[in-house]
């Protein structure tokens, strides 16, 4: 416990507000055991640099143990520094746990008066009843897994159409593709781009149902319509003309009226995604930027599963389809009430075994909602269908591999549109539950992401001078050194404990960076690191959820245990590889932090300080 702590860590429950106590431990970044006792009962909470990562009450662990504690009205509590058992059962923030334990009042949006139309208003203005949250026959659309016949290696039918090869490029859009000025002047609505599919160069959503006619609008006029859609909790996507090399020029995806994703395609394989693409679309002004826009509604369950593709796979990563028992795997996901999306990829033809396959370069997607497979769509045909034979053909491909993307367990994924509107000024964007960065999958190349200086308006650094940065770094390193000293006194330093400490150090330095530069810039730092100095550890970091902003301690310890139980592998091998990855991440995060310091002599002192910490403690672990 640092000397700057103002907490009374020994006291009576009846004289203390437990949520306030937990928030204070998190704020002061304490490490150790917070124990609550009454009669013969006891609940223990364990913190690592302020992160609540484990809780236990009798035989109960995790969030359930915390919820039990929140019901206590009497008892004693005490804090012991430096005790960190090598077990983990919680990966949620304290604030989320406390919020979910408090009943929330649902809010119904109030309809907004209609403003003067631009032309051909989409159906959102004429909606008299709430938009449906699921298709009329969702049950009928679910796969009957028991009906899937055993897979055979028989060749596919000869009438299979040739699939579109997957392109692999991601560049800046130097000049946003202009609108359809000629057609707009004549009020001639063309056909929707890309057949009305939300398709980018890297993934596609299932096809939605078109709403009424097209909208003719500039960026600000489209923004007005989007705000109306937000008020009716619209779930679906918007496509903008013209068509660029087989793709829509622009697209915006919404879930419950909240921003999920956007893209802008340019000629020559150029593309921008995420919030920057959203701003590019809405900042287009003048008659030459007027576009036709089409609106498509999508069932909430299908959208919730599909948007998980915006996050890296987090369970089955590049798993060869030929070695798995598909029905048994799906039964596990059903038992777990899993929600997300299963992606099956057939590599592009680059050898004699793939040249004859019509599925080469194609991807299939299986949306899963609460354990039920709702259908299948492919990149060449994004229509959601109950097509078991097509699934069998993908699984029968000898080189196909599987990735499982899990939907974030949040009530409202995405970002309110109001936040994006304000962010076009100088407002700092808050972190959102669902990542909207340009990372979609491990195979995706994002070497041409804009540098941090280009996104400064969306990620303004906090007003912290160099002296403050140095002081915060000194405090953080002192906290980590103190924790390490206490661990050596109280715990047996086995591989479990050392891995846990390294993960804690990594999360502490990531948190330190967030304090001075904001979560968005830290996310950019992580994405850039995974392409450069962290690239050799990309798989393990995706496994440990680093693309979401921090190391998942639960997954780290579970993977170590899995290696220990596998007779063909060794927990020590995992410890060495994970340890190297974490040490590299800690160094990289420190280097980024020091790069923010302008004064050369302060930057030199900070660099010397973290190098000593790395050599004296981190390297020896």
Secondary structure as UniProt FT lines:
FT   TURN            3..4
FT   STRAND          10..12
FT   HELIX           13..15
FT   HELIX           18..27
FT   TURN            28..29
FT   STRAND          32..38
FT   TURN            39..40
FT   STRAND          41..48
FT   TURN            49..50
FT   STRAND          51..57
FT   TURN            58..59
FT   STRAND          60..61
FT   HELIX           63..69
FT   TURN            70..71
FT   STRAND          76..81
FT   HELIX           94..100
FT   HELIX           123..126
FT   TURN            136..137
FT   HELIX           138..141
FT   HELIX           145..147
FT   TURN            158..159
FT   HELIX           181..186
FT   HELIX           193..196
FT   STRAND          209..210
FT   STRAND          215..217
FT   HELIX           219..231
FT   TURN            232..233
FT   STRAND          236..244
FT   TURN            245..246
FT   STRAND          247..255
FT   TURN            256..257
FT   STRAND          258..265
FT   HELIX           267..269
FT   STRAND          270..273
FT   HELIX           274..282
FT   HELIX           287..289
FT   STRAND          291..297
FT   HELIX           300..306
FT   HELIX           307..310
FT   STRAND          319..320
FT   HELIX           321..323
FT   HELIX           326..335
FT   TURN            336..337
FT   STRAND          340..345
FT   TURN            352..356
FT   TURN            358..361
FT   STRAND          363..369
FT   TURN            370..371
FT   STRAND          372..373
FT   STRAND          376..378
FT   HELIX           388..396
FT   TURN            398..399
FT   STRAND          401..406
FT   STRAND          415..416
FT   HELIX           417..423
FT   TURN            424..426
FT   TURN            442..443
FT   TURN            447..448
FT   HELIX           452..455
FT   TURN            456..458
FT   HELIX           466..490
FT   HELIX           495..517
FT   HELIX           519..531
FT   TURN            532..534
FT   HELIX           535..537
FT   HELIX           538..543
FT   TURN            544..545
FT   HELIX           546..548
FT   HELIX           553..565
FT   TURN            567..568
FT   HELIX           571..595
FT   HELIX           600..613
FT   HELIX           614..618
FT   TURN            619..620
//
